[in-house]
Amino acid sequence: MRFSKVALGGTFDSLHSGHIVLLFEAMKHGDKVLIGVTSDAFAQKYKQYRVRPVEERLRNLEVLLTRELGLRRSRFELRVIDDPYGPAASDPELDAIVVSIETYARSLEINELRISKGLPPLTVLVVPIIKDGYGNKLSSTLVRQAYDK
């Protein structure tokens, strides 16, 4: 299924293959992808570790998408978000949202907010959790712990 504009969001601190799967899923289904990246203040509210500055996370994400994955800059938009919903709750151009199983409930909240604002709900595309070679959920926390050893 193809959409005009797809959203996804996250902290994108230590980039890993789980992030790449989310990004590929969004690019596969969207002509354009809106990527929400949590602000420093918002990330500090719910992360148990120190997160890289948002400017660094944005730069790393852009390098990954353009240089490593070879995507044209016109295919995606990076936007800093300060709340759990970001532009997904209010952008009338969005058609779909890519989430993990862990964030599926948040996508339902986003759709409730959209409906309350008179916007159509987003099609929700769920990506399974990616695991490392030991069966642990791959996450930025796990990547950080591996580097700290």
Legacy VTK file of the C-alpha trace (Angstrom):
# vtk DataFile Version 3.0
C-alpha trace
ASCII
DATASET POLYDATA
POINTS 149 float
0.000 0.000 0.000
1.390 3.414 -0.966
0.728 6.719 0.811
1.500 10.324 -0.009
2.985 11.161 3.404
3.934 8.803 6.243
5.049 9.703 9.773
7.245 8.060 12.355
8.952 9.349 15.451
11.531 8.553 18.068
14.599 9.672 19.940
17.060 8.167 17.424
19.928 8.339 19.916
22.218 5.407 19.098
21.116 4.431 15.600
20.724 0.684 15.095
19.058 -1.833 12.776
15.703 -1.441 14.547
15.675 2.213 13.478
16.638 1.216 9.945
13.728 -1.234 9.747
11.292 1.501 10.859
12.757 3.954 8.351
12.691 1.431 5.486
9.073 0.579 6.262
8.133 4.253 6.141
10.082 4.848 2.911
8.591 1.727 1.340
5.056 2.971 1.929
5.426 6.747 1.673
6.236 9.102 -1.164
7.431 11.475 1.578
8.258 10.651 5.199
7.961 12.980 8.175
10.393 11.888 10.892
9.790 13.344 14.344
12.882 13.471 16.560
12.375 14.143 20.270
13.725 17.417 21.617
16.382 17.372 24.317
13.890 18.442 26.986
11.302 15.848 25.961
13.878 13.034 25.730
15.227 13.833 29.207
11.743 13.428 30.686
11.467 9.730 29.877
14.942 8.367 29.104
16.965 6.843 31.949
20.256 7.811 30.352
21.776 10.948 28.893
20.684 11.400 25.292
22.893 12.999 22.650
21.934 16.603 21.780
19.109 16.858 19.248
21.358 18.612 16.715
23.712 15.615 16.740
20.833 13.133 16.472
19.354 15.060 13.527
22.742 15.182 11.785
23.373 11.455 12.347
19.928 10.591 11.028
20.395 12.731 7.924
23.799 11.142 7.246
22.303 7.664 7.652
19.438 8.411 5.272
21.345 10.290 2.568
24.880 8.898 2.604
24.447 5.390 3.978
21.033 4.529 2.526
21.280 6.781 -0.552
17.929 8.536 -0.138
17.191 11.887 -1.723
16.702 14.680 0.833
13.368 15.503 -0.835
11.976 12.128 0.338
12.000 13.009 4.033
11.534 15.833 6.502
13.151 15.868 9.946
11.219 17.731 12.612
11.934 18.196 16.330
8.983 17.174 18.519
8.201 18.216 22.104
5.374 15.834 22.958
4.430 12.184 22.404
2.189 12.964 19.426
4.160 15.467 17.381
2.697 16.574 14.055
1.037 13.172 13.573
-1.927 14.371 15.626
-2.526 17.492 13.555
-0.876 17.363 10.112
-3.701 17.065 7.558
-1.279 15.864 4.842
-0.375 12.657 6.694
-1.951 9.379 5.559
-0.155 6.753 7.659
2.130 6.218 10.631
4.812 3.581 11.178
5.124 2.276 14.742
6.635 -0.639 16.624
4.497 -3.035 18.616
5.620 -1.095 21.704
4.260 2.205 20.394
1.081 0.858 18.799
-1.093 2.164 21.671
0.285 5.670 21.062
-0.846 5.471 17.417
-4.396 4.783 18.628
-4.207 7.890 20.839
-2.968 9.889 17.854
-5.918 8.714 15.783
-8.344 9.672 18.565
-6.818 13.162 18.617
-7.037 13.429 14.832
-10.693 12.412 14.825
-11.456 14.944 17.594
-9.920 17.630 15.336
-11.967 16.550 12.320
-9.014 14.864 10.594
-9.104 11.358 9.145
-7.344 8.655 11.169
-3.958 7.461 9.975
-3.401 3.988 8.614
-1.181 2.300 11.209
1.728 0.212 9.904
3.219 -1.951 12.673
6.821 -3.155 12.511
7.834 -6.116 14.699
10.464 -5.681 17.387
13.988 -6.420 16.153
16.114 -8.622 18.415
19.850 -8.988 18.759
21.700 -12.299 18.420
20.868 -13.181 22.033
17.126 -12.621 21.731
17.150 -9.222 23.477
15.083 -6.377 22.072
17.440 -4.151 20.093
17.372 -0.634 21.528
19.558 2.431 21.921
19.936 1.475 25.591
21.293 -1.953 24.628
23.676 -0.387 22.089
24.933 2.087 24.714
25.466 -0.706 27.247
27.498 -2.686 24.706
29.729 0.327 23.993
30.208 1.021 27.709
31.597 -2.477 28.397
LINES 1 150
149 0 1 2 3 4 5 6 7 8 9 10 11 12 13 14 15 16 17 18 19 20 21 22 23 24 25 26 27 28 29 30 31 32 33 34 35 36 37 38 39 40 41 42 43 44 45 46 47 48 49 50 51 52 53 54 55 56 57 58 59 60 61 62 63 64 65 66 67 68 69 70 71 72 73 74 75 76 77 78 79 80 81 82 83 84 85 86 87 88 89 90 91 92 93 94 95 96 97 98 99 100 101 102 103 104 105 106 107 108 109 110 111 112 113 114 115 116 117 118 119 120 121 122 123 124 125 126 127 128 129 130 131 132 133 134 135 136 137 138 139 140 141 142 143 144 145 146 147 148
